[in-house]
């Protein structure tokens, strides 16, 4: 049995609406860090910039009791590479947290503490306090913030695993770039258009059939 034009239209519409649903913004999600609370609603893309701490850590996102590892360091050392396990994350809860695993100690979570800082052109970094790292590494978080314009990313997320009690707040122990992924507005429009033309084709076909029957 051949698939009618109407069926094709609905099939295309259904497929496109399915794609649209994958990229629709999720519930409003806010994340608190050292320099304020930031909106991370919807779908976001994350990219590893660098790690300049000694511990081998993983960067993850926590919503409720669920955690998703985004980027995993390949080894310990002051300068290391990392493997991106998940480039994209769609937030679904009203609040969420960034996190960093820290071997031998409890995981580090964002919140009302010094550990996480979100930098951007409109949120300048003021947490500089260099005492442990060589100067070439101490400025890496600022380099990440300065790179945002050219890279197209919105935020630079800097993690400090020691904290002010140990006199080190340069937020270069793990640095991640982040940007929102926009919903392609054309997709829902195409889906609705496909459904419309499918219905129109069905009506035209019905008129032709009725005309043929009256002639017969």
KASULBEL-V552554 format. One line per field, one symbol per residue. burial: I if it has 9 or more other ideal C-beta (glycine too) atoms within 8 Angstrom, else O. A space follows every 10 residues. Layout:
BEGIN
burial=???
END
This chain:
BEGIN
burial=OOOIIIIIII IIIIOIIOII OOIOOIOOII IIIOIOOIOI IIIIIIIIII IIIOIIIIII IIIOOOOOII IIIOOOOOOI OIOIOIOIIO IOIOIIIIII IIOOOOOIII OOOIIIIIII OOIOIOIIII OOIOOOIIII IIOIIOIIOO OOIOIIIIII IIIOOOOIII IIIIIIIIIO IOIOOOIIOI IIOIIIIIIO IIOOIOOOOO OOOOOO
END
